[in-house]
Amino acid sequence: MRGVGGARAQHIRTDRKLFEVKLLSDNPTLLWLSDRPVPPNVFRAAGGKWRVESGRCEQWLAEAGREATLAVVQPEGACEDPALLMELVAKLEESNSVAVFMLPADAGAAHDLLTSMGGALLCVREDADSEELAAKFSAAKALQPAILRLRKEADGDGSGAGGKEISRELRLAARLQQDFLPRRLPEVGAVRFGALFRPASWVSGDIYDIMRLDETHVGFYVIDSVGHGVPAALMTMFIRRALQTKRINGSEYHIVPPDQTLAELNADICSEDLSGGQFCTGVYCVLDSESMELTYSRAGHPEPVIIRGDGSTELLEGDGPLVGVFPDCVYESRGVRLGAGDRVFLYTDGAEEALKRPGEDFGHGRTFPCIVQQYAGMPREQMLLEMSASLDIKYGLGHPEDDITIVMMEVER
C-alpha cells in the first residue's frame, strides 16, 4: 500500500492516490476494530467529536469499515505475522477509511513495516495517552479531502485502454519518485524535521532530502526543477543521485560544504547536455547539531526563513546562479547560529503562492515569512497538518498551479 498522500513519521503526505472517501460530516465515525473492548484512552481521545463504533476486523473487511472516516485497528496476532499484516493492509485499500494502527511497545517490526508504506495509515503505541491519540485522529481527518480528490482524479483518467495504460504508468512513476524521498526523518539531539510535499500532478518537479551525515551533522535540501510533470520529475531523480554530500576515503570521510555541493551538481547537469535546457533552483544546508551552526548555499531559490524562538523572523540571504545553465558557476556558503525553539523553513515558490490567501500582499520577500508566522504557535506536526488542510480547502478536487514542497527543521526547547 505504498503510495498515497498521508502522514508518516514527521511527513505530511497528500500527493498520491488510494481510497475513495466521502466528505467529512460534523460527526465522523471512528470504528474500533479489535477483539478487545474500546479502551479508555481511545474514548477520551474521541472526546465527543467522533461517533465511536466497534467491531471485529472481519466486519471491517466486509462492509462496516467502508463508510467509516477512521478505523482504529488493534491487529493482535498480525503483529507477529508479516503476511497477515500485509493482508490486513491490502484490505484497507478497498475501504473508505484512514487507519490508525495501535501497536504493542514490542512490535518494532510491525511498526517499521507499516510506517515504510506511507499512505492512508498512521501508527501509534497502544498505551499512548489520549492527547497523542487525539492528534492522530485529527491527522486522519486532515488526510480525507486529499484522498477523495486523488481517488476521483484517478478514476476519471482515461476511459479507453490507452488511457488506462497511461494512468498505470503515471502511478508507477509517482511511486518511483516517492521512493526517492526519505522514508524516515532523522532525529539528531534536539533537532527534528517535518515535510509537506504535494505535486501539481502525478509527479513533481520538486525534490527534497534530509540525511544524517555523521553523528552530529545533518544535511537537507529543497530543489525545484523547471517545469512540471514527467520531464521535471525525471530531472529530480537525476539530481537525487548526482548531489554529493559526503566523500569517503577508506576509514576517513569529508562532509562536502554546501557551496561545493551545488557547484558540482551544476557541473554534472551541464555536462549531461540535457535536451530542453533543463535547469533548477535549490538551497542546501548542513547543520552541526553540537554547535548549532547552520551552513547553507542558495542557487536562485527563495530565501529560507527562520522563525526564532522569541517569534522574530529572519531571511537567510545570499544568492547564487541557477543550477544547470553555465558549467563554471561559483556558489557561496553562509552561516547562521540557531538556538532552542528556532525553526528553519525551506520551501519552493509553489508553496508560497498556494498558502497565500486571496488579496494578501506582504511585499517582496515577506510573503512566506508572514504565512508561517500565522502557524508559529502550533506544534510542528500540527503546523504541517494545518497547512495541508488549508491547501485542501483552497483547491478542493483541483490541482495547485505549481508543485508544493516545505521542509521544516526545529530545535526543540
Sequence and secondary structure as in RCSB ss.txt:
>XXXX:A:sequence
MRGVGGARAQHIRTDRKLFEVKLLSDNPTLLWLSDRPVPPNVFRAAGGKWRVESGRCEQWLAEAGREATLAVVQP
EGACEDPALLMELVAKLEESNSVAVFMLPADAGAAHDLLTSMGGALLCVREDADSEELAAKFSAAKALQPAILRL
RKEADGDGSGAGGKEISRELRLAARLQQDFLPRRLPEVGAVRFGALFRPASWVSGDIYDIMRLDETHVGFYVIDS
VGHGVPAALMTMFIRRALQTKRINGSEYHIVPPDQTLAELNADICSEDLSGGQFCTGVYCVLDSESMELTYSRAG
HPEPVIIRGDGSTELLEGDGPLVGVFPDCVYESRGVRLGAGDRVFLYTDGAEEALKRPGEDFGHGRTFPCIVQQY
AGMPREQMLLEMSASLDIKYGLGHPEDDITIVMMEVER
>XXXX:A:secstr
   SS EETTEEE SS         SS EEEEESSS   HHHHHHHTTTSEEEEE HHHHHHTGGGG SEEEE  
GGGGG HHHHHHHHHHHTTSS EEEEEE TT HHHHHHHHTT SSEEEEETT  HHHHHHHHHHHHHHHHHHHHH
HHHHHTS SSHHHHHHHHHHHHHHHHHHHTS SS   BTTEEEEEEEE SSSS SEEEEEEE SSSEEEEEEEEE
SS HHHHHHHHHHHHHH   EEEETTEEEE  HHHHHHHHHHHHHHHT TT   EEEEEEEEETTTTEEEEEEES
    EEE TTS EEE       BTS TT     EEEE  TT EEEEE HHHHHHHS TT    TTTHHHHHHHTT
TTS HHHHHHHHHHHHHHHHTTS  SS EEEEEEEE  
